[in-house]
């Protein structure tokens, strides 16, 4: 696949696509990620992923990330989970996201791809219904 086709596919995908290298530095950020998180691609490429991770979840994220990259095994094996994130303006987001480990030619893990969807409205509606139950 040529680079132009890959870029067109990823930028028109309905889901967020982010690639983070072994050092948790963002190397790929598609247009849907821009729309969901509020950060332009040029604001995120080369920067740490922690910008979009709530502060109270950063230590757990980092530990899980290191464990997966160092062991070569993702805890959930690619299954999606709902997690929290932070928009550029500071408001809370909920994302349903799946992670995949990306190996280099030598087999070492070179980073992690995350593909997800904004489910904030659904998560907040579920929480509101739950809170209203007696």
C-alpha positions in Angstrom: 0.0 0.0 0.0 1.4 3.4 -0.9 1.7 6.1 1.7 -0.9 8.4 0.1 -3.6 5.6 0.3 -2.7 4.8 3.9 -3.0 8.5 4.8 -6.3 8.8 3.1 -7.7 5.6 4.7 -6.5 6.6 8.2 -7.7 10.2 8.0 -11.1 9.2 6.8 -11.6 6.4 9.3 -14.5 6.9 11.7 -12.3 6.0 14.6 -9.4 7.6 16.5 -6.1 6.0 15.4 -3.0 6.8 17.4 0.5 5.2 17.3 2.8 5.7 20.3 6.4 4.5 20.3 8.2 2.6 23.1 8.9 5.8 24.9 5.2 6.8 24.9 5.8 9.5 22.3 3.0 10.0 19.7 4.2 9.2 16.2 0.8 9.0 14.4 -2.4 11.0 15.1 -5.3 10.9 12.6 -8.0 13.4 11.8 -10.5 11.7 14.0 -8.1 12.0 17.0 -7.9 15.7 16.2 -11.7 16.0 16.3 -12.2 13.9 19.5 -9.3 15.4 21.6 -9.2 18.9 20.2 -5.5 18.8 19.5 -4.2 19.3 15.9 -1.8 16.6 14.6 1.2 19.1 14.7 0.4 19.7 18.4 0.6 16.0 19.3 3.3 14.5 17.1 6.5 14.1 19.0 4.8 14.8 22.4 4.0 12.5 25.2 0.7 10.7 25.3 0.1 11.9 28.9 -1.6 15.1 27.5 -4.8 13.1 27.0 -4.5 10.8 30.1 -6.2 12.1 33.3 -3.6 12.8 35.8 -4.9 10.3 38.4 -4.6 7.5 35.8 -1.1 8.2 34.4 0.8 6.0 36.8 -1.4 3.0 36.0 -1.3 3.7 32.3 2.5 3.9 32.3 2.8 0.7 34.3 0.5 -1.2 31.9 2.2 0.3 28.9 5.7 -0.7 30.1 4.5 -4.2 31.0 2.9 -4.8 27.5 5.8 -3.3 25.6 8.5 -5.1 27.6 6.7 -8.5 27.6 5.3 -8.3 24.1 1.8 -9.2 25.4 -1.2 -6.9 25.8 -3.2 -7.7 28.9 -6.5 -7.6 27.0 -5.3 -9.2 23.8 -6.8 -6.5 21.6 -10.2 -6.5 23.3 -11.8 -3.1 23.6 -12.3 -1.4 26.9 -13.9 1.8 28.0 -11.4 4.3 29.5 -11.2 8.0 30.4 -9.3 10.7 28.6 -9.0 14.5 28.6 -9.9 16.9 25.8 -7.6 19.8 25.1 -10.1 22.2 26.8 -10.0 20.0 30.0 -13.3 18.3 29.8 -13.6 14.5 30.5 -13.9 12.1 27.6 -14.8 8.4 27.6 -13.4 6.2 24.9 -14.0 2.6 23.9 -10.5 1.7 22.7 -8.5 -1.4 21.7 -4.7 -1.6 21.7 -2.3 -3.6 19.6 1.4 -4.1 19.9 3.3 -3.3 16.8 6.5 -5.4 16.3 9.6 -4.2 14.3 11.2 -6.4 11.7 13.4 -7.9 14.4 10.3 -8.9 16.5 10.9 -6.3 19.3 7.8 -4.2 20.1 8.3 -0.8 18.5 5.1 0.7 19.9 1.4 0.5 20.4 -1.5 1.4 18.1 -4.7 2.5 19.7 -8.0 2.5 17.8 -11.0 3.9 19.5 -14.3 5.7 19.5 -15.7 8.5 21.6 -18.4 7.1 23.8 -18.7 10.0 26.2 -22.4 10.7 25.6 -23.3 7.0 26.1 -21.1 6.7 29.2 -22.7 9.8 30.8 -26.2 8.7 30.0 -25.5 5.3 31.6 -24.1 6.9 34.7 -27.1 9.3 34.9 -29.6 6.3 34.7 -27.6 4.4 37.3 -27.5 7.4 39.6 -31.3 7.8 39.3 -32.1 4.2 40.4 -33.3 3.7 43.9 
